[in-house]
Amino acid sequence: MQLEAELLEPLRKPFLKWAGSKTRLVKALRPLLPLDKKRYVEPFVGAGALFLNTNYPKSLLSDTNLDLFQLYTILKGEKEKFIKTCRKLFVKENNRSEAFYEFRKEFNKAKDPERRAALFVYLNRHGYNGLCRYNQSGEFNVPFGTYNKIYFPEAEMLGFAERLQTAELKHQDFRKTFGTITKEDAVYCDPPYVPLSKTSNFTSYAAGGFSATDQRELAELCYLSSQHGAVVIISNHDTPGARKLYQQAESLRFESVSRTISCNGENRKQAKELIAVFQKHVPI
Ligand SMILES: C[S@@+](CC[C@H](N)C(=O)[O-])C[C@H]1O[C@@H](n2cnc3c(N)ncnc32)[C@H](O)[C@@H]1O
């Protein structure tokens, strides 16, 4: 469990908008993290809302989204210099649809990793609902967001860069990340959601989807790692299917969270969140 003093610290917000971001769940998740572990692991880091609010001496952050991985790698290395580069894109004349589509075209052709990463931050804040979606050819295809005012998340980027200094970054599938987990690890998994209904099937965080088999393999890895001594927390939509997936967990918790970005970007639903805690049962 987290120390009381840590729980009183104000919550830090990620600098990226991210579908499924757990900013609203941090208060419920943070007290579940064990204090006696040496490393924090997030195999589906996204915008890293929980990571940002942890204090472990070491972290391993991974995700299959290559743009996200490259952005974090550059931010970790260049810190203020990269933030300054991004700030130049956040000017009034760039908050027009013509400018947005020019930058989106440039992003999709960009070879220079730093330019591509800066454009990724621009697209995240100027695009529709902060969505990150790619077409079949791997091109970013989110439309212009039409916001009156655009916020440049300078303080949030600096805070994230600071936290990244003790983090190892890996662009990889969750199975590979689980391959490195030991009994010294506290793990938080926030996979793409199981569908709420048969019609909702949001699987476009990166080219390629996240299947029912992936969900089952992940649940099994959470269980196996906990039997080897790690503490693994996983969150998902609270559906009968998800409860069944995590039936081997030591405990299940339920939280209501209001969403700003819905799962399919159109239907805004208030979904309940299920939090499963996998840890080895120690008989009293
Ligand atoms: C719900 S989001 C995570 C949100 C994050 N917790 C936050 O607070 O912003 C799910 C993430 O899983 C990543 N992802 C999808 N399939 C993956 C896979 N097979 N292995 C690892 N990451 C994957 C996506 O790129 C996305 O960033």
The ligand as a Gaussian input file, in Angstrom:
#p B3LYP/6-31G(d) Opt

LIG

0 1
 C       -6.162000       2.025000     -22.644000
 S       -4.656000       2.485000     -23.383000
 C       -3.654000       2.782000     -21.982000
 C       -3.999000       4.087000     -21.321000
 C       -3.039000       4.496000     -20.193000
 N       -3.207000       3.674000     -19.011000
 C       -3.228000       5.946000     -19.813000
 O       -3.482000       6.282000     -18.634000
 O       -3.144000       6.780000     -20.719000
 C       -4.046000       1.005000     -24.073000
 C       -2.631000       1.075000     -24.671000
 O       -2.251000      -0.251000     -25.068000
 C       -1.401000      -0.176000     -26.210000
 N       -1.409000      -1.524000     -26.848000
 C       -2.325000      -2.071000     -27.697000
 N       -2.009000      -3.353000     -27.990000
 C       -0.870000      -3.635000     -27.287000
 C       -0.055000      -4.815000     -27.148000
 N       -0.335000      -5.941000     -27.798000
 N        1.025000      -4.749000     -26.309000
 C        1.328000      -3.596000     -25.650000
 N        0.611000      -2.434000     -25.771000
 C       -0.480000      -2.470000     -26.565000
 C       -2.020000       0.944000     -27.023000
 O       -1.067000       1.498000     -27.904000
 C       -2.487000       1.927000     -25.921000
 O       -1.540000       2.926000     -25.683000

